[in-house]
Amino acid sequence: MYRIFSRSRHSGNASVARGRSVGVALVMGGLLLSGCASLPAVPANVILRDAHNNGYALAFDDNSKILASGGSEGRLRLWALPQGTEMAAWQAHDGSLQGLQFLKRHQEIVSAGYDGILARWTHNGILLKRLATPSPIIDMALDEASALVITGHRDGFVRLWHLEDFVLIREMPIHKGAVRAVAYHAATRQVASGGTDGNVFHWFLNKPPAPLPSPPTDAQDLAFTPDGQWLMGSGWFKLFRWRMQDETLEILPTAHRGIVKSISFDQDGRRLASIGRQTDSAVFLLDAQTGNVIIRFQSHQLCGTFIRLSPDGRYLASTSDDANVYLWDLLHPLPEQTFFPK
């Protein structure tokens, strides 16, 4: 039997009222849930309920032993894997967290917020460096080896910062509207950005940005394949795949019934995790060349926002407007656990 939890929202984190159980017979009879809701497929091993007001950002450390999460209320939380035990939590931003990245394995973490703040923290929440940027940050990419932070902003600028001191290296007014996504491939020093203007740009760090063929809808997220030969984007129902050699665009259909909000490649670039948003909160593992579903995971109760595969390929984490963080152990399945963090 499936268990559906009804929710109510107050001034703080959302609260959960344990609801009723519904039988498989109802599912087989074609039970339809409104909005972004859908019934689960492969259940999450760990569910961190009400981790945030709305979950907006996730990051694994290099050793895949810690998961960081951030939400619309600006709180940053760290979870020990595989159990999902809370390690630390602190108020990092006045607005939603839009980007997270671990440094020095797991000793430090960088966060970016819609309040326009870039911040660098110790693993237990001590502030090391803070910078107020000129505009709300929508997305962030970071490469520790090259000491580079890339931010996409509401004002249409893509800005490059030096990691150690957050000194501005370069700023580019690329988009005629907000930047939706930025991506960076460290080995080849490639950068990509997508905006609400429908345009996607690509460039190398030592060259000016150049437009790629425009996708049919805005690119909600962007990610380079591990070898840097392809750039993948996501939009309404579909995936966009640009080949970097000749900058040609291929459109891939998916099983998503709305916006494909966030994507994440596995280690070899053959598989792509995805999460849906409007009319669809589905969590899939897709074939990166065809867009076909390999595994269907448990959907969120409300619209999906972010998904990440861990560096070692063991874990998949997702979050959404339902305030929960879902965690799957792909190599060593665990008994399902549900936590209600304090």
N, C-alpha and C positions, 0 to 999 in steps of 0.2 A: 504493500500500500504506500501511497505517496502522502506526505504530510505537508500541508500548506500553512504557512505562518501569516496571519494577518498582521498589519502594522498600523501604528498611529504615530504621528510626529508631534513633538512638543518643542520647547525652546532649546533644549539641548539635543543630544543624539537621539535618533529615532528609537522608540521602544517597541518591543515585539510582544504581541499577545499570542500565545500558542493557540493555534486554531484546531480545526477539525481534521480528521483523516478522511480521505476519499478513496474509494476502491478503484482497482484497475478497470472494473467494469465501466465506470464513468469515462475513463480515458478511452477505452475501446469504443465507447459509444459516441465519441467525437466531442468531448468537452472542450469548449473554446474559451480561452481567457482573453479578456480585453486588453488593449494597450500594448505594452511591451512584454507582457507576461507569457510564459510557456511552461510546459511540464518538463521535468528533468530527464536526461538520458543517462550518461555515466555520472553518478553522484560525486560531488566533491568529497574528498577525504576529510578536510577540515573546513568548517565554516566559521568565520569570525564575524559574528553578528553585531550590527551597530558599531562597527569599528570607526565609522565617520558619519557625518550627516549625509554626505554623498561621497562615494569613493572616486578620486580623480587621478591618482598616480600610484605607480608601483615600481620597485626596483629590487633586484637580487644582488647580494654581494658576490665577489668573484668566486668564492668557494661554495656558493649555493647553500649556505648555512643560515643566512639571515634574509628576511624579507622586510622591506620598508614600504609603508603605505602612507598616503596623504589624502586629505579630503577637502570638501568645500568650506569647512570651518577653520582650516589652516593648521590643523593638528597633524603632527608627524609621529608615526608609531613604528616600532621595530619588533619583529616577531622571530623567535628561534624556530628553526626547522629541524625535524619534520613535524613536530607536534603543534606548532603555531603558538607557543607560549610567549606572552608579551614580555619583552626585555626592557623597553623604555618608551616614553611618550612625552612630548612637549609641544607647546604652542609655538609653531615656527613662523607663521604668517598671519596677517590680518585678513587675507582672502584665501581663495582656493589654491592648493598646491598644484602646479602645472608640470613640474619636473623633479625627478629625484635621481641621484647617482651616488654610489659609494666610492670612496677613495681609500688608498692605502689598505687595500683588501676590505676591511670593515671598520677601521678605526675612525674614519671621518665620513661625512656625507654632505653633498651639496643639494640644496633645494632651491626651486624657483617658484614664484607665486604670482597670482594675478594682481597682487598689490604692487607689482613691479620690483620686488626685492629678490636679489640673489644673496644666498646665505651659505656659509660653510660652518659645519658643526662637528663636535666630537660625537662619538657613538652614544654618549649619554646626555647629549643635548646642550653642551656648553658652546656658546656662540664664539667662533673664531674670526669670522669676517662677514661683513654685511655691506651691501651696496644697493642704493636706490637707483634703479635704471629709469630712463625717461618715459616708459610706457608699460602698461600691464604685460606680463609675460604669458604667452599662450603655450609655448613648447620649448623644450631645451634638449640639446645634445651635448655630450661631454666626452672628451678623450684625455685621460690622465697622462698617457705617454707623451703626447704633444702639448700638454698643459693648456688645453684649449676648451673654452665653453662657447657654445653657439646658442643664441636665444632668438626666438621669433616673437614679435610683439603685435599688440593690437593696432599700433600706428602704421603697420605695414613694413617696418624695418626688420632686417635681420642683422643682429649685432654679434661681433666676435670679441671675446674677453680673454685676458690672460688668467689662467686658473689660480695661480698663487695669490695674486693681489687684486683680481677683478678689474685691472686696468683695461680700458677700451682699446682694442686693436684696430677695429674697422666697423663701420656701420653703413648699411646699404638700404635705401628706400626702394625696395624691390616691388612690393605689392600695393595695389590700389585698394586697400582694405586690410583687414586683419590677416596676420599670418596664422594659418591653421596648424602647420607641421613643419619641422625641420629634421633633417637626417644628415649624418656624417659617416663617411667610410675612412677610417684612420689610415689604413695601409696605402690607399691611393690618394688620400687627401681630397676626396670628393665631398661636396656639399649639395644638398637639395632643399628646396622650400616650396610649400604650397600655400595658397591663400584663398580668402573668400571671393577674390576676383576671378576664380576659376583657373588661374595660371599656375604652372609648376616650372620652377627654374632649377638649373643645374650648373655647377661650376667647380673648378679646381681652385684651391686656395690662392694660387698665384695668378688667377685669371678672373675676368669679370663674369657675372652671371649671364646666362643665356637661356631663353625659353625653350622648354620641351614641347612637343605636340600636346595640345590641351586635352585633358580627359573630358568625357561627356558631362560629368558633374565634379564639384569641388573634391579635391583630394583631402580626405579627413585625416589621414595618417600617411607617412612615408617611411620606407625602410630599404636600405641597400642589402643585397644578398651578401653573404660572408666573403665571397670572392670579388665583390665590387663590380661585377659585370652587368648586373641588372638593378634597377630601382623599382620597387613595388609600391603602389599606392592603393588606397581603398576609398570607395565612394558609395553611392546608392546602389545596392544589390551586387555590385561588381568590384573586381580588382583591376588595377591598371598596371601594366608591366612594360617598362621602358628598357630597351637594350641599349647600354651605354656606348657600345661600339659605333652604332649609326643613329642612335636616338630615335628609333622607331617605337611606336606604341602599339601594344596588344591589349585588348579588352577581354577579361576572363569573367564568365558568369559564376555566381556562387549560389548556395542554398539560402543565403540571408534574404529576408523579406523587407529589409529597410537599409538604413545606413550601416556600412561596415565601419565601425567607429575607430577600432584600434587593431594593429597587426604586429606580429612578432615572429621572426625567423628562428628555426632550430639551428643547430651547429653547422650542418652541411648545406643549409639553404634549400633543401628539398621539400620541407614541410613548413607551413605557416599557420600559426595560431591566430584566430580572429574572434572578435566579439561584435555583436550587432547593437543598434540603438533604436531609433524610431521604428515602431511596430515589430521590433525583433530584438530580443535580448539573448539570442543564441550564442553559444560558445562552441567553436569548431576547431578541429585540426584539419587543415586543407592541404591538398597537393599544390605546391607552389607553381607548378607549370600548367595545371589545368583548372585549378579552383575547385576541384571535386572534394567532397567531404571524405576524410579518412576516419575521423572519430567525432561523434556528437557528445558534448559534455552537458552537464546540468546547466540549464539556463538560469539567469537571474530573475528575480521577481519584478524588477523594473529595468528601465533602459540601461544597457551596458555602456561603460565609459573607457575601460582600459584593460589590457591583457599583456602578460609577459611570460616567456619561457625562461627558465633559469639557464645560466651559462653551461652547466653540465648536462642539460637536457632532462634532468630528473623531475623538475617541478613545473607546473603550470599554475599561474595565479591570475585571477580576474577580479574586477570590482565594478560597481555600478551605482545608479541612483537609489538602489534599495539599501544602501549604507553598509553592505556586507562585503567581505573579502572571501573569495572561494579559493581553495588550494587543493590541487591534485598532486599526488605522488605517482608519477607515471611509471616508475620502475619497480617500486615496492609499495603496492597499495596498502593503505592502513584502514582499520575500522573507522567508520565515519564518526566524527566528533563535532560538536557544536559548542562554541564558547560565546559568552556575552561579556566582552571586556568592560572593565570598570571605567 
